[in-house]
Amino acid sequence: MNLSNCRGCGKLHMQSEKVLCADCFKHHLEQSYQVKRFLQANPRASAIDLAREMGLSLKQVNELVGR
C-alpha cells in the first residue's frame, strides 16, 4: 500500500486500488446512484440535461456515466 493524495479532495490516504479517499468514494457512490435514478426516470435525457438537473459539470457526468 502506498501513501497518496486523493484525486477528489487532495487529502493523504492509504491507496490500495482506489484513487479516492473513503469520504470521496462514498460521495462518488451516492452521486452515481442519483444519476442512475435520474436516467431511469428520464431515459431520453442528454448529458447536458443531467448536468443541469444534478448541478454537475459535463466532466463529472462523463465520469459518473462511465464514458
N, C-alpha and C positions, 0 to 999 in steps of 0.2 A: 504494500500500500504506500502511496506517495502523498505527500502534503501538497495541495494545490489550491488555487483560488477558484471559487465558484464562478461559473460562467454567467450566472444570473445576477448575483449581488456583490461579488468580489471577496466575500469572506473566505478565510482559510478553512479548509476541511480536509478530512482524510479521503482521498479519491480512491475508490475501488474501480468499478467500471462506469460510475456515474460522474458527469462533469458538473452536476448541480449539488449544492448542499441539501440537507434534509428539508429545510424550510422552503427553498425554491422548488425542489422536486414536488413537494406537497402542493404548492401553489400551481405548478405546471399541470399536475394531475387534475386539480379542481377546474382549471380553465379548459382542459381537454374534455372533461365531462360536460361542461356548459356548452362548448362548441358542438359536441355530439348531439346534445338535446336540441340545440337551435337548428342544426341541419336536419334532424329527424322531423322537426315541426315545419321546416321551410326547405324542402328538398331542392327547390329551384333557385335558392339564394346564391348570389355570386360571392366571391371573396370580399368585394367592396361592401356588399350588404352585411356580411358577417362582421367585418372590421367596424363598420359604423354602429351596428347593434350592440356589439360586445365592448366597444371602446378600445380596440386593439389596433396596432399598426398592421399593414399588409405583411410585413416581415414576420410578425408574431403569428398571424393567421396561417401563413405558409408553413411555419414550423409546427404549429399545432395540428394542422391537417395532414402534414407529412409529405409535402411536395419537395 
